[in-house]
Amino acid sequence: MCQTIVLCRKGPTVISQCMECKILNIWLRNLLLNFTPEQFKMFKDFTSQLDVEQSMFPFPDGEERLVLRTPHSDICFTFSITEWEDFQMAMEEAEYMQQVYQLIHH
Protein backbone atom coordinates (compact mmCIF):
# COMPACT_ATOMS: atom_id res chain seq x y z
CA MET A 1 0.00 0.00 0.00
CA CYS A 2 1.19 3.49 -0.81
CA GLN A 3 2.51 5.83 1.85
CA THR A 4 0.80 9.08 0.95
CA ILE A 5 1.24 12.67 1.99
CA VAL A 6 -1.68 15.06 2.12
CA LEU A 7 -1.20 17.87 -0.38
CA CYS A 8 -4.27 19.81 0.73
CA ARG A 9 -7.66 19.82 2.46
CA LYS A 10 -10.51 22.10 1.43
CA GLY A 11 -13.96 21.45 2.83
CA PRO A 12 -14.76 17.77 2.24
CA THR A 13 -12.01 17.42 -0.40
CA VAL A 14 -8.64 15.88 0.50
CA ILE A 15 -5.91 15.38 -2.10
CA SER A 16 -2.94 13.15 -1.34
CA GLN A 17 -0.03 11.69 -3.28
CA CYS A 18 2.19 8.66 -2.94
CA MET A 19 5.78 9.88 -3.07
CA GLU A 20 6.98 6.58 -4.58
CA CYS A 21 4.51 5.78 -7.37
CA LYS A 22 3.34 9.45 -7.66
CA ILE A 23 -0.36 8.48 -7.89
CA LEU A 24 -2.66 11.27 -6.70
CA ASN A 25 -5.83 10.49 -4.76
CA ILE A 26 -8.81 12.81 -4.54
CA TRP A 27 -10.97 11.89 -1.56
CA LEU A 28 -14.42 13.49 -1.57
CA ARG A 29 -16.96 12.02 0.81
CA ASN A 30 -17.73 8.60 -0.67
CA LEU A 31 -15.63 9.11 -3.82
CA LEU A 32 -12.01 8.15 -4.35
CA LEU A 33 -10.44 9.21 -7.64
CA ASN A 34 -6.91 8.09 -8.60
CA PHE A 35 -4.73 9.81 -11.18
CA THR A 36 -1.20 9.79 -12.50
CA PRO A 37 0.31 13.30 -12.33
CA GLU A 38 -0.44 13.78 -16.03
CA GLN A 39 -4.04 12.61 -15.65
CA PHE A 40 -4.50 14.87 -12.62
CA LYS A 41 -3.30 17.89 -14.61
CA MET A 42 -5.65 17.06 -17.49
CA PHE A 43 -8.59 16.54 -15.10
CA LYS A 44 -7.82 19.80 -13.28
CA ASP A 45 -7.58 21.71 -16.56
CA PHE A 46 -10.82 20.14 -17.83
CA THR A 47 -12.80 20.95 -14.68
CA SER A 48 -11.45 24.50 -14.46
CA GLN A 49 -12.82 25.22 -17.95
CA LEU A 50 -16.29 23.89 -17.14
CA ASP A 51 -19.11 26.39 -17.65
CA VAL A 52 -20.62 26.36 -14.17
CA GLU A 53 -23.93 27.98 -15.18
CA GLN A 54 -24.45 25.46 -18.00
CA SER A 55 -23.69 22.59 -15.61
CA MET A 56 -26.18 23.53 -12.88
CA PHE A 57 -29.36 21.49 -12.55
CA PRO A 58 -32.21 21.52 -10.01
CA PHE A 59 -32.41 18.41 -7.85
CA PRO A 60 -35.53 16.89 -6.24
CA ASP A 61 -34.58 18.40 -2.86
CA GLY A 62 -34.86 21.89 -4.37
CA GLU A 63 -31.11 22.60 -4.40
CA GLU A 64 -29.24 23.33 -7.61
CA ARG A 65 -26.09 21.30 -8.08
CA LEU A 66 -23.31 21.25 -10.60
CA VAL A 67 -23.26 18.00 -12.57
CA LEU A 68 -19.85 16.83 -13.77
CA ARG A 69 -20.24 14.29 -16.52
CA THR A 70 -17.66 11.52 -16.91
CA PRO A 71 -16.62 9.53 -19.99
CA HIS A 72 -19.07 6.87 -18.75
CA SER A 73 -22.48 8.28 -19.64
CA ASP A 74 -24.15 6.54 -16.71
CA ILE A 75 -21.78 8.05 -14.10
CA CYS A 76 -21.88 11.72 -13.09
CA PHE A 77 -20.55 13.56 -10.03
CA THR A 78 -22.60 16.29 -8.37
CA PHE A 79 -21.47 19.26 -6.30
CA SER A 80 -23.10 22.13 -4.49
CA ILE A 81 -21.52 25.46 -5.45
CA THR A 82 -19.54 25.50 -2.19
CA GLU A 83 -18.33 21.93 -2.74
CA TRP A 84 -17.33 22.80 -6.32
CA GLU A 85 -15.38 25.88 -5.22
CA ASP A 86 -13.61 23.84 -2.50
CA PHE A 87 -12.89 21.10 -5.06
CA GLN A 88 -11.38 23.59 -7.52
CA MET A 89 -9.29 25.32 -4.84
CA ALA A 90 -8.07 21.96 -3.57
CA MET A 91 -6.84 20.94 -7.01
CA GLU A 92 -5.08 24.30 -7.46
CA GLU A 93 -3.36 23.97 -4.09
CA ALA A 94 -2.47 20.31 -4.71
CA GLU A 95 -0.85 21.19 -8.03
CA TYR A 96 1.19 23.90 -6.30
CA MET A 97 2.20 21.55 -3.46
CA GLN A 98 3.29 18.91 -5.99
CA GLN A 99 5.73 21.45 -7.39
CA VAL A 100 6.99 22.30 -3.90
CA TYR A 101 7.61 18.64 -3.06
CA GLN A 102 9.35 18.11 -6.41
CA LEU A 103 11.74 20.96 -5.63
CA ILE A 104 12.43 19.61 -2.15
CA HIS A 105 13.03 16.02 -3.26
CA HIS A 106 15.12 16.68 -6.37
C-alpha distances in whole Angstrom, upper triangle without the diagonal:
4,7,9,13,15,18,20,21,25,26,23,21,18,17,14,12,9,12,11,10,13,12,13,13,16,16,20,21,20,18,15,16,14,16,16,18,21,20,20,23,25,24,25,28,29,29,31,34,34,37,36,40,40,36,37,38,40,38,40,39,41,39,38,35,33,32,29,30,27,28,28,31,30,27,28,27,29,30,32,34,32,29,29,31,28,25,27,27,24,23,26,25,21,23,25,22,20,23,24,20,21,25,23,21,23
4,6,10,12,15,17,19,22,24,22,19,16,14,11,9,6,8,8,8,9,9,10,11,14,15,19,20,20,18,14,15,12,14,13,15,18,18,17,20,23,22,22,26,27,26,28,31,31,35,34,38,38,35,36,37,39,37,39,39,41,38,37,33,32,31,28,29,26,27,27,31,30,27,27,26,28,28,31,32,30,27,27,28,25,23,25,25,21,20,23,21,18,19,21,18,16,20,20,17,18,21,20,17,20
4,7,10,13,16,17,21,23,21,19,15,13,10,8,6,7,8,9,10,10,11,12,15,15,19,20,21,19,16,16,14,15,15,16,20,20,18,21,24,23,23,26,28,27,28,32,32,36,35,38,39,36,37,38,40,38,40,39,41,38,37,34,33,32,29,30,28,29,30,33,32,29,29,27,29,29,31,32,30,27,27,28,25,23,24,24,20,20,22,20,17,19,20,17,15,18,18,15,16,19,17,16,19
4,7,9,12,14,17,19,18,15,12,10,6,5,4,6,9,10,9,9,9,9,12,12,16,18,19,17,14,14,12,13,14,14,18,18,16,18,21,20,20,23,25,24,25,28,29,32,31,35,36,32,34,35,37,36,38,37,38,35,34,31,29,29,27,28,26,27,28,31,31,27,27,24,26,26,28,28,26,23,24,24,21,19,21,20,16,16,18,16,13,15,17,13,12,16,15,12,14,17,16,15,18
4,6,9,11,15,18,17,14,10,9,5,6,6,7,11,12,10,11,10,10,12,13,16,18,20,18,15,16,14,15,15,14,18,18,16,18,21,20,19,22,24,23,24,27,28,31,30,34,35,32,33,35,37,36,38,37,38,34,34,30,29,29,27,28,27,28,30,32,32,28,28,25,26,25,27,27,25,22,23,22,19,18,19,18,14,15,16,14,11,13,14,10,10,14,13,10,13,15,14,13,17
4,6,8,11,14,13,11,7,6,4,7,9,10,14,15,12,12,10,9,10,10,13,16,18,16,14,14,14,15,16,15,18,18,15,17,20,19,17,21,23,21,21,25,26,29,27,31,32,29,30,32,33,32,35,33,34,31,30,27,26,26,24,26,25,27,28,31,31,27,26,22,23,22,23,24,21,19,19,19,16,15,16,15,11,12,14,11,9,12,13,9,10,14,13,11,14,17,15,16,19
4,7,10,14,14,11,8,6,5,7,10,11,15,15,12,12,9,10,10,12,14,17,19,17,15,15,14,14,15,13,16,16,13,14,18,17,15,18,20,19,19,22,23,26,25,29,30,28,29,31,33,32,35,33,34,31,29,26,25,25,23,25,24,26,28,30,30,27,25,22,23,21,23,22,20,18,18,17,14,13,14,12,9,9,10,7,5,8,9,6,7,10,10,9,12,14,14,15,17
4,7,10,11,8,6,6,7,10,13,15,18,18,15,15,11,11,10,11,12,15,18,16,15,15,15,16,17,15,18,18,14,15,18,17,14,18,20,18,17,21,22,25,23,27,28,26,26,28,30,29,32,31,31,27,27,24,22,23,21,24,24,26,28,30,30,26,24,20,21,19,20,19,17,15,15,14,11,10,12,9,6,8,9,6,6,10,10,8,10,13,12,13,15,17,17,18,21
4,7,7,6,5,7,9,13,16,18,21,21,18,17,13,12,10,9,10,12,15,15,14,15,16,17,19,18,21,20,16,18,20,18,16,19,21,18,18,22,22,24,22,25,27,24,24,26,28,27,29,27,28,25,24,21,20,22,21,23,23,26,27,29,29,25,23,19,19,16,17,17,14,12,13,12,9,9,11,9,6,10,11,9,9,13,13,12,14,17,16,16,19,21,21,22,25
4,6,5,7,9,12,16,19,21,24,24,21,19,16,14,11,11,10,12,15,15,15,16,18,19,21,20,22,21,17,18,20,18,15,18,19,16,16,20,20,21,19,22,24,22,21,23,25,24,27,25,25,21,21,18,18,19,19,22,22,26,27,28,28,24,21,17,17,14,14,13,10,9,10,9,5,7,9,7,6,9,11,9,10,14,14,14,16,18,18,19,22,23,23,25,27
4,6,8,11,14,18,21,24,27,26,24,22,18,16,12,11,9,10,14,14,15,16,19,20,23,22,24,23,19,21,22,19,17,20,21,18,18,21,20,22,19,22,24,21,20,22,22,22,24,22,22,19,19,16,16,18,18,22,22,26,27,27,27,23,20,16,15,12,12,12,9,7,10,9,6,8,11,10,9,12,14,13,14,17,18,17,20,22,22,23,25,27,27,28,31
4,7,10,13,17,20,23,25,25,22,20,16,13,10,8,6,6,10,11,12,14,17,19,22,21,24,21,18,20,22,18,17,21,21,17,18,22,20,22,19,22,24,21,20,21,22,20,22,20,22,18,18,16,16,17,17,20,20,24,24,25,24,20,18,14,13,11,12,13,10,7,10,11,8,8,12,12,10,13,15,14,14,18,19,18,20,23,23,23,26,28,28,28,31
4,7,10,14,17,19,22,21,19,16,13,10,7,6,5,7,11,10,10,11,13,15,18,18,20,18,15,17,18,15,14,17,18,15,16,19,18,21,19,22,23,20,20,22,23,22,24,23,24,20,20,17,16,17,16,18,18,22,22,24,23,19,17,13,13,11,13,13,11,8,10,10,7,6,9,9,7,9,12,11,11,14,16,15,16,19,20,20,22,25,25,25,28
4,7,10,13,16,19,18,16,14,10,8,6,5,7,9,12,11,10,11,12,14,16,16,19,17,14,16,18,16,14,18,19,17,17,21,21,23,22,25,26,23,23,25,26,25,28,26,27,24,23,20,19,20,18,21,20,23,24,26,25,21,19,16,17,15,17,17,15,12,13,13,10,9,11,11,7,9,12,11,9,13,14,13,14,17,17,17,19,22,22,22,25
4,7,11,13,16,15,12,11,7,6,5,6,9,12,14,12,10,9,10,11,13,12,15,14,11,13,15,13,12,16,17,15,16,20,20,23,22,26,26,23,24,26,28,27,30,29,30,26,25,22,20,20,18,20,19,22,23,25,25,21,20,17,18,17,19,19,17,14,14,14,11,9,11,11,7,7,10,9,7,10,12,10,11,14,15,14,16,19,19,19,22
4,7,9,12,12,10,8,6,5,7,8,11,14,15,14,11,11,10,11,12,11,15,14,12,14,17,15,15,18,20,18,19,23,23,27,26,29,30,27,28,30,32,31,33,32,33,30,29,25,24,24,21,23,21,23,25,27,27,23,22,20,21,20,22,23,21,18,18,18,15,13,15,14,10,10,13,11,8,11,13,10,10,13,14,12,14,17,17,16,19
4,6,9,8,6,6,4,6,9,11,15,17,18,16,13,12,9,9,9,9,13,13,11,13,16,15,15,18,20,19,20,24,25,28,28,31,32,29,30,32,34,33,36,35,36,33,32,28,26,26,23,24,22,24,25,28,28,25,24,22,24,23,25,26,24,21,21,21,18,16,17,17,13,12,14,13,9,11,13,10,8,12,13,10,12,15,15,14,16
4,5,6,5,6,7,8,12,14,17,20,20,18,14,13,11,11,10,11,14,15,13,16,19,18,18,21,23,23,24,27,28,31,31,35,35,32,34,35,37,36,39,38,39,36,35,31,29,29,26,27,24,25,27,30,30,26,26,24,27,26,29,29,28,24,24,25,22,20,21,20,17,16,18,16,13,14,16,13,11,14,14,11,12,16,15,13,16
4,6,5,8,9,12,15,17,21,23,24,21,18,17,14,13,12,11,15,16,15,17,20,20,20,22,24,25,25,28,30,33,33,37,37,34,36,38,40,39,42,41,42,39,38,34,32,32,29,30,27,28,30,33,33,30,29,27,30,29,31,32,30,27,27,27,24,22,22,22,18,17,19,17,13,14,15,12,10,12,13,9,10,13,12,10,12
4,6,8,11,13,17,19,23,25,25,23,19,18,15,14,12,12,15,17,16,18,21,21,22,24,26,26,28,30,32,35,35,39,39,36,38,40,42,41,44,43,45,41,40,36,34,33,30,31,28,28,30,33,33,30,31,29,31,31,34,34,33,30,29,30,27,25,25,25,22,20,22,20,17,17,18,16,13,15,16,12,12,15,14,11,13
4,6,9,12,15,18,21,24,23,21,17,15,12,11,9,10,13,14,14,16,18,19,20,22,23,24,26,28,29,33,33,37,37,34,36,38,40,39,42,41,43,40,38,34,32,31,28,28,25,25,26,30,30,27,28,26,29,29,32,33,32,28,28,28,26,23,24,24,21,19,21,20,16,16,18,16,13,16,17,14,13,17,17,14,15
4,6,10,13,16,19,22,22,19,16,14,10,9,7,7,10,11,11,13,15,16,16,19,20,21,22,25,26,30,30,34,34,31,33,35,38,37,40,39,40,37,35,32,29,28,25,26,23,23,25,28,29,26,26,24,27,27,29,30,28,25,25,25,23,20,20,20,17,15,17,16,13,12,15,13,10,12,14,11,11,14,15,13,14
4,7,10,13,16,19,19,16,12,10,7,6,5,7,10,10,9,12,14,14,15,17,19,19,21,23,24,28,28,31,31,28,30,32,34,34,36,36,37,34,32,29,26,25,22,22,20,20,22,25,25,22,22,21,24,24,27,27,26,23,22,23,21,18,19,19,16,14,17,16,12,13,16,14,11,14,16,14,14,18,18,16,18
4,7,10,13,16,16,13,10,8,6,5,6,7,10,9,7,10,13,12,12,15,16,16,18,21,21,25,25,28,28,25,27,29,31,31,33,33,34,31,29,26,23,22,19,20,18,19,21,24,24,21,20,18,21,20,23,24,23,19,19,19,17,14,15,16,12,11,13,13,9,10,13,12,10,13,15,13,14,17,18,17,19
4,6,10,13,13,10,7,6,5,7,9,10,13,11,9,13,14,12,13,16,17,16,18,21,21,24,24,27,27,24,25,27,29,28,30,30,31,28,27,23,21,21,18,19,17,19,20,22,22,19,18,16,18,18,21,22,20,17,17,18,16,13,14,15,12,11,14,14,10,12,15,14,12,16,17,16,17,20,21,20,22
4,6,10,11,8,6,5,7,8,11,12,14,12,9,13,14,11,11,15,15,14,16,19,18,22,20,24,24,21,22,24,26,24,27,26,28,24,23,20,18,17,15,17,15,18,19,21,21,17,16,13,15,14,17,18,17,13,13,15,12,9,11,13,9,9,12,12,10,12,15,14,14,17,18,17,19,22,22,22,24
4,6,8,6,5,7,9,12,15,16,18,16,13,16,18,15,14,18,18,16,18,21,20,23,21,25,25,22,22,23,25,23,25,25,26,23,22,19,18,18,16,18,17,19,20,22,21,17,16,13,14,14,16,18,16,13,13,15,12,10,13,14,11,11,15,15,12,15,18,16,16,20,21,20,22,25,25,24,27
4,6,5,6,8,12,14,18,18,20,18,15,18,19,15,15,18,18,15,17,20,19,21,19,22,23,19,19,20,21,20,22,21,22,19,19,15,15,15,14,16,16,19,19,20,19,16,14,10,11,10,13,14,13,9,11,13,10,9,12,13,11,12,15,15,14,17,19,19,19,22,23,23,25,28,28,28,30
4,6,8,11,14,17,21,22,24,21,19,21,22,19,19,22,21,18,20,23,22,23,21,24,24,21,20,21,21,19,20,19,21,18,19,16,16,16,16,18,18,21,20,22,20,16,15,12,12,11,13,16,14,11,13,15,13,12,15,16,14,16,19,19,18,21,23,22,22,26,26,26,28,31,31,31,33
4,7,10,13,17,20,22,24,21,19,22,22,19,20,23,22,19,22,24,23,25,22,25,25,21,21,21,22,19,20,20,22,20,20,17,17,16,16,17,16,19,18,20,17,14,13,11,12,13,15,18,17,14,15,18,16,14,18,19,17,18,21,21,20,22,25,24,24,28,28,27,29,32,32,32,34
4,6,10,13,17,19,20,17,15,19,19,15,16,20,18,16,19,22,20,22,21,24,23,20,20,20,22,20,22,21,23,21,20,17,16,15,13,14,13,16,15,17,16,12,11,9,11,12,15,17,17,13,14,17,15,12,16,17,15,15,19,19,17,20,23,22,21,25,26,25,27,30,30,29,32
4,7,10,14,16,17,15,13,17,17,14,15,19,18,16,19,22,21,24,22,26,25,22,23,23,25,23,25,25,27,24,23,20,18,17,15,16,14,16,16,19,17,14,14,12,14,15,18,20,19,15,16,18,16,13,16,17,14,14,18,18,15,18,21,20,19,22,24,22,24,27,27,26,29
4,7,10,12,14,11,10,13,13,11,12,16,15,14,17,19,18,22,21,24,24,20,22,23,25,24,26,26,28,25,24,20,18,16,14,14,12,14,14,17,17,13,13,11,14,15,18,20,19,16,15,18,16,12,14,16,14,12,16,17,14,15,19,18,17,20,22,21,22,25,26,25,27
4,7,10,11,9,8,12,13,11,13,16,16,15,18,20,20,24,24,27,26,23,25,26,29,28,30,30,31,29,27,23,21,20,16,17,14,15,16,19,19,16,16,15,18,18,22,23,22,19,18,20,18,15,16,18,15,13,16,17,14,14,18,17,15,18,20,19,19,23,23,22,24
4,6,8,5,5,9,10,9,11,13,14,14,16,19,19,23,23,27,26,23,26,27,30,29,32,32,33,30,28,24,22,20,17,17,14,15,16,20,20,17,17,16,19,20,23,24,23,20,19,20,19,15,16,17,15,12,15,16,13,12,16,16,13,16,19,17,17,21,22,20,22
4,5,5,6,9,10,10,12,14,15,16,18,20,21,25,26,29,29,26,29,30,33,33,36,36,37,34,32,28,25,24,20,20,17,17,19,22,24,21,21,20,23,23,26,27,26,23,22,23,21,18,18,19,17,14,16,17,13,12,16,15,12,14,17,16,15,18,20,18,19
4,6,5,6,9,10,10,12,14,15,16,19,20,24,25,28,28,26,28,31,34,33,37,37,37,34,32,28,25,24,21,21,19,19,21,24,26,23,22,21,23,23,26,26,25,23,21,21,20,17,16,17,15,12,13,14,11,9,12,12,9,11,14,13,12,15,17,16,16
4,5,5,6,9,10,11,12,14,15,17,19,23,24,27,27,25,28,30,33,33,37,37,37,34,31,28,25,23,20,20,17,17,20,23,25,22,22,21,24,24,27,26,26,24,21,22,21,18,17,18,17,13,14,16,13,11,14,15,12,13,17,16,14,18,20,19,19
4,5,5,6,8,10,10,12,14,16,17,21,22,25,24,22,25,27,30,30,33,34,34,31,29,25,22,20,16,16,14,14,16,19,21,18,18,17,20,21,24,24,24,21,19,20,20,16,16,17,16,12,14,16,13,12,16,16,14,16,19,18,17,20,22,21,22
4,5,5,6,8,10,10,12,14,16,19,20,24,23,21,23,26,29,29,32,32,32,29,27,23,20,19,16,16,14,15,18,20,22,19,18,16,19,19,22,21,21,18,16,17,16,13,12,14,12,9,11,13,10,9,12,13,11,13,16,16,16,19,20,20,21
4,5,5,6,8,10,10,12,15,18,19,23,23,21,24,26,29,30,33,33,33,30,27,24,21,20,17,17,16,17,20,22,24,21,20,18,20,20,23,22,22,20,17,17,17,14,12,14,13,9,10,12,10,8,11,13,11,12,15,16,15,18,20,20,20
4,5,5,6,9,10,11,13,16,18,21,21,19,22,25,28,28,32,32,32,29,26,23,19,18,15,15,13,14,17,19,21,19,18,17,19,19,22,22,22,20,17,18,18,15,13,16,15,11,12,15,14,11,15,17,15,16,19,20,19,21,24,24,24
4,5,5,6,8,10,11,15,16,19,18,16,19,22,25,25,28,29,29,26,23,19,16,15,11,12,11,12,15,17,19,16,14,13,16,16,19,18,19,17,14,15,15,12,11,14,13,9,11,14,13,11,15,17,15,17,20,20,20,23,25,25,25
4,5,5,6,9,10,14,14,18,18,16,19,22,25,25,29,29,29,25,22,19,16,16,12,14,13,15,18,20,21,18,16,15,16,15,18,17,17,15,12,13,13,10,8,10,10,6,8,11,10,9,12,14,13,15,18,19,19,21,23,23,24
4,6,5,6,9,12,14,18,17,16,19,22,25,27,30,30,30,27,23,20,17,17,13,15,14,16,19,20,22,20,18,17,18,17,20,18,19,18,14,14,15,13,10,12,13,10,10,13,13,11,14,16,15,16,19,21,20,22,25,25,25
4,6,5,7,10,12,15,15,13,16,19,23,24,27,28,28,24,21,18,14,14,10,11,11,12,16,17,19,17,15,14,16,16,18,17,19,17,13,15,16,13,11,14,15,12,13,16,16,14,17,19,18,20,23,24,23,26,28,28,29
4,5,5,9,10,13,13,11,14,17,20,21,25,25,24,21,18,15,11,11,8,10,11,13,16,17,18,16,13,12,13,12,15,13,15,13,10,11,13,10,8,11,12,10,11,15,14,14,17,19,18,20,23,24,24,26,28,29,29
4,6,9,9,13,14,12,15,18,21,23,27,27,26,22,19,16,13,14,11,14,15,17,20,20,22,19,17,15,15,14,16,14,15,14,10,10,12,10,7,10,12,9,9,13,14,13,15,18,18,19,21,23,23,25,27,28,29
4,6,9,12,12,11,14,18,21,23,27,27,26,23,20,17,13,14,12,13,15,16,19,20,22,20,17,16,16,16,17,15,17,17,13,13,16,14,11,14,15,13,13,17,18,16,18,21,21,22,24,26,26,28,30,31,31
4,6,9,8,8,11,14,18,19,23,24,23,20,16,14,10,10,9,10,12,15,17,17,19,17,14,13,13,13,14,13,15,15,11,12,15,13,11,14,16,14,15,18,19,18,21,23,23,24,27,28,28,30,33,33,34
4,6,5,6,9,12,16,18,22,23,21,18,15,13,10,11,10,12,15,17,20,19,21,19,16,15,14,14,14,12,15,16,12,13,16,15,13,16,18,17,17,21,22,21,23,26,26,27,30,31,32,34,36,37,37
4,5,5,6,10,13,16,19,20,18,15,11,10,7,9,10,12,15,18,20,19,20,18,15,13,12,11,11,9,12,12,9,10,14,13,12,15,17,16,17,20,21,21,23,26,26,28,30,31,32,34,36,37,38
4,5,5,9,12,15,18,19,17,14,10,10,8,10,12,14,18,20,22,20,21,20,17,16,14,13,12,10,14,15,12,13,17,16,15,18,21,20,21,24,25,25,27,29,30,31,33,35,36,38,40,41,42
4,6,8,12,15,18,20,18,15,12,11,9,9,11,12,16,18,19,17,19,18,15,15,13,14,14,13,17,17,14,16,19,18,17,20,22,21,22,25,26,26,28,31,31,32,35,36,36,39,41,41,42
4,7,10,12,16,17,16,13,10,8,5,6,7,9,13,15,17,15,16,15,11,11,10,10,11,11,14,14,11,14,17,15,15,18,20,19,20,23,24,24,27,29,29,31,33,34,35,37,39,39,40
4,7,10,13,14,12,10,6,5,4,6,9,12,15,18,19,17,18,16,13,12,9,9,9,9,13,13,11,13,16,16,16,19,20,20,22,24,25,26,28,30,31,32,34,36,37,39,40,41,42
4,6,10,11,10,8,5,6,6,7,11,12,16,19,19,16,16,16,12,12,10,10,10,11,15,15,14,16,19,18,19,22,23,23,25,27,28,29,31,33,33,35,37,38,39,42,43,44,45
4,7,8,6,6,4,6,9,10,14,15,19,22,22,19,18,18,15,14,11,12,11,12,15,16,15,18,20,20,21,24,25,26,27,30,30,31,34,35,36,38,40,41,42,44,45,46,48
4,5,5,6,6,7,10,10,14,16,19,22,21,18,17,16,14,13,10,11,11,13,16,15,16,19,20,20,22,24,25,26,28,30,30,32,34,35,36,38,40,40,42,44,45,46,48
4,5,7,9,11,14,14,17,19,21,25,23,21,19,18,16,16,13,14,14,16,19,18,19,22,23,23,25,28,28,29,31,33,33,35,37,38,39,42,43,43,45,47,48,49,51
4,6,9,10,14,15,18,20,23,26,25,23,21,20,18,16,13,14,12,15,17,17,18,21,22,22,24,26,27,28,30,32,32,34,36,37,38,41,42,42,44,46,47,48,50
4,7,10,13,15,18,20,24,27,26,24,22,21,19,17,14,14,12,14,16,17,18,20,21,22,24,26,27,28,30,32,32,34,36,37,38,41,42,43,44,47,47,48,50
4,6,10,12,16,18,21,25,24,23,21,20,17,15,11,10,8,10,12,13,14,16,18,18,20,22,23,24,26,28,29,31,32,33,35,37,38,39,41,43,44,45,47
4,7,9,13,16,19,22,22,20,20,18,15,13,10,9,7,8,11,12,12,14,16,17,18,20,22,23,24,26,27,28,30,32,33,35,36,37,39,41,42,43,45
4,6,10,12,16,19,19,18,17,15,12,10,6,5,5,7,10,9,9,12,14,14,15,18,19,19,21,23,24,25,27,29,30,32,33,34,36,38,39,40,42
4,6,10,13,16,17,16,16,14,10,8,5,5,6,7,10,9,8,11,13,12,13,16,17,17,19,21,22,23,25,26,27,29,31,32,33,35,37,37,39
4,6,10,13,13,12,12,10,6,6,5,7,9,10,13,12,10,13,15,13,14,18,18,18,20,22,22,23,26,27,27,30,32,32,33,36,37,38,39
4,7,10,11,11,12,9,6,5,6,8,11,12,14,12,10,13,15,12,13,16,16,15,18,20,20,20,23,25,24,27,29,30,30,33,34,35,36
4,7,8,7,9,7,5,7,9,11,15,16,18,16,14,17,18,15,16,19,19,18,20,23,22,22,26,27,26,28,31,31,32,34,36,36,37
4,5,6,8,6,6,8,11,14,17,18,20,18,15,19,19,16,17,20,19,17,20,23,21,21,25,26,25,27,30,30,30,33,34,34,35
4,6,9,8,9,11,15,17,21,22,24,21,19,22,23,19,20,23,22,20,23,25,23,23,27,28,26,28,31,31,31,34,36,35,35
4,5,6,8,11,14,18,21,23,25,22,20,24,24,21,22,25,24,22,25,27,26,26,29,30,28,31,34,33,33,36,38,37,38
4,6,7,11,14,17,21,22,25,22,20,24,25,22,22,26,26,24,27,29,28,28,31,32,31,33,36,36,36,39,41,40,41
4,7,10,13,17,20,22,24,22,20,24,25,22,23,27,26,25,28,30,28,29,32,33,32,35,37,37,37,40,41,41,42
4,7,10,14,17,19,21,18,17,21,21,18,20,23,22,21,24,26,25,25,29,30,28,31,34,33,34,37,38,37,39
4,7,10,14,16,18,15,14,17,18,15,17,20,20,19,22,24,23,24,27,28,27,30,32,32,33,36,37,37,38
4,7,11,13,14,11,10,14,15,12,14,17,16,16,19,21,20,21,24,25,25,28,30,29,30,33,34,34,36
4,7,10,12,9,9,12,13,11,13,16,16,16,19,21,21,22,25,26,26,29,31,31,32,35,36,36,38
4,6,8,5,5,9,10,9,11,14,14,15,17,19,19,21,23,24,25,27,29,29,31,33,34,35,37
4,5,5,6,9,10,10,12,14,15,16,18,20,21,23,24,25,27,29,30,31,33,35,36,37,39
4,5,5,6,9,10,11,12,14,15,17,18,20,21,23,24,26,28,29,30,32,34,35,36,38
4,5,5,6,8,10,11,12,14,15,16,18,20,21,22,24,26,27,28,30,32,33,34,36
4,6,5,6,9,10,10,12,14,15,16,18,20,21,22,25,25,26,28,30,31,32,34
4,5,5,6,9,10,11,12,14,15,17,19,20,21,23,24,25,27,29,30,31,33
4,5,5,6,8,10,11,12,14,16,17,18,20,22,23,24,26,28,29,30,32
4,6,5,6,9,10,10,12,14,15,16,18,20,21,22,24,26,26,28,30
4,6,5,6,9,10,10,12,14,15,16,19,20,21,22,25,26,26,28
4,5,5,6,9,10,11,13,14,15,17,19,20,21,23,25,26,27
4,5,5,6,8,10,11,12,14,16,17,18,20,21,23,24,26
4,5,5,6,9,10,10,12,14,15,16,18,20,21,22,24
4,5,5,6,9,10,10,13,14,15,16,19,20,21,22
4,6,5,6,9,10,11,13,15,16,17,19,20,22
4,5,5,6,9,10,10,12,14,15,17,18,20
4,5,5,6,9,10,10,12,14,15,16,18
4,6,5,7,9,10,11,13,15,16,17
4,5,5,6,9,10,11,13,15,16
4,5,5,6,8,10,10,12,14
4,5,5,6,9,10,11,12
4,5,5,6,9,10,11
4,5,5,6,9,10
4,5,5,6,8
4,5,5,6
4,6,6
4,6
4
